């Protein structure tokens, strides 16, 4: 007895299709997890905060973090439109290389925060160390698909082909095909989403990034409430790892409108695809509270 | 139960998200207290708390809404949640307040004092026993700060607490700042209060800071530095008994890590000094 999916009735085929889809997604998830687990997180060396920022979000993230830090130090000031940058009264001494680069850009007349950040190029000293230890795929931080992004792609193509054939047969036989069209569209959407997963990190870089996110969960928790209290290194590390908007809290909240993209925009979403692997986002909304002021 | 059966807690701090980083970086903390109502025992612990747990820092859930002294029956859902959280945290004990927070179906939003009467004592003892039957770990109850006292008291606060502990077998979470607040607002005699309490039942100690308002009332805000008078009370306590654990509560106007760290250092030094003096 042989199994022929085309012998199935319409509802049976839909169930078969959905089950196959779930199985492929599960297979991909398991394979990627296994692949990532054997990558290792590279040599045990101390990574500087801006290197971690570069790892997490490439050029844009480094530019945003440096700009936010300069605003925090009053080396730059932001106009009321939340986009125009100019030099402030803060001292430029002791600035790090990315901060000097942002300041130089503003000094040279580049005044739009968005254009400064989007056009930012990470200093070679930061990228070269990441490249040397195999954390990024190439020197210009260009996106490359790593092997794990291909897991499950062929079965998904086959499933989609099967669905399309069945769809054509169904239409020619005058059968209702609404649900099947829906499933095929979802499959197509997932296909392109999976195919589009590419970033500047190697497997080792992604593993290191996930480790850093996990190890810095306390930093993230505090940054989300009291970003203004962080030291320079903590601020750069937290903003670099979790995004600038995650640390613009407390007395820095005034900056958040400038760094938060408007709804529907993707200007601040340059972070790698690794963030989903972090364990830091789990749990409740951070608890806390306390019972001060009520006698307890 | 006496605190001899309880593992030593050491130096502690109330865990708040704002202090997570500082707490992670203090390697001398033996325990942190978490506000029970802010966590769900059915879910995994927050990553920073899990990391502390793995490091050997003990987590103590601290309830603020069980209303142990309320005339209404205990909310078993809250009790179950506290029990689940204690298990999730592998807590050595949990703590709650000796007060009521709701009546007639209404939540006060505050920790309200109990009338120091036999009737109120019977209620609170029954509720503590009910909680103990469900909780997987010992329960410590905390003395609260209040701005008023109910009339027709049949005993004083220290006698009430002592009876509640002896009749229920619960431990005591001694809040020295609440005692200080009651001294300022209600005239409580602090040395006499300490002398009347069964100090062998003190599971751990709270210290915190508050402020005095324009009307001269002292408020237990947990948002100010620990007053010198509270440090002095801690010294007196340490001279009387071996303290199992001491922690600072800080819920607002968070100071720099350096300032709060210095307060913790001062607490640790004081406890150490007393222990060395005993030896």
Interface residues (C-beta under 8 A of the other chain):
Chain A: X214 X217 X218 X219 X221 X222 X223 X224 X225 X226 X229 X230 X234 X279 X280 X282 X283 X284 X286 X287 X288 X289 X290 X291 X292 X293 X294 X295 X296
Chain B: X14 X15 X16 X17 X18 X19 X20 X21 X22 X23 X24 X34 X35 X37 X38 X39 X40 X43 X44 X45 X46 X47 X48 X51 X62 X64 X97 X99 X109 X110 X111 X112 X113 X142 X144 X145 X146 X147 X175 X178 X181 X208 X219 X220 X221 X222 X223 X249 X251 X252 X254 X256 X257
